[in-house]
Amino acid sequence: MAIPEWPSSLPQEPLTDGYSERPETLTVRSKMDKGPSKVRRLASLGVRIIPQQMLMSSTQVETFETFFEDSLANGVYRFSHCNPRTEESVEYRFVAGQDGPYTISPTPSSLWWTVSFQLEVLP
């Protein structure tokens, strides 16, 4: 199965407000009775978590939900898209939080919607 691509009809870059990247911790630290703590590697490859917000029209929100539900099987599958910082094509997967995989909130103008979600960059 080919990896789906982020739809071209959706915004291609997230809003800068709230954008960040956080690498996964790949080490464990053990405190010793004496001397410095010991540190060991848990894995050589990890994911990078990227919270994002995008401003979308009602039509784009429908496209987003269809992409998430149908193309990605409700977030099970990975997809490719350009990383806004590195400008390289990478593979992402949605990360479901306590409140679900994404949130759709109205903007004050009521013509646009803010869609918030977290992605993980896969190795």
C-alpha angles and dihedrals in degrees: 000000000000118000110253118239126226105265114262090221091065125078109282097209131041125237110272090228106092096007116137140144124223123185119217116253107253098180138066124214121211121195115227126212088240133014131012123338118264118241125198134178118250098188139355096223129044142166127259116222117220120184110203142183125197131187110228139176120234090261091051091050089055090050090048093051092047091049091049096044102037109023095036099032091238093314100317096115130062124237137196125242139148116274105234093217102043096026089221126128109253137170118254137184128194117252114214113219130194091283096045136272097303143001128220116203130176120243121228091260091056089217095092137043130216111223113197125190144143124240130191120214106226123218 
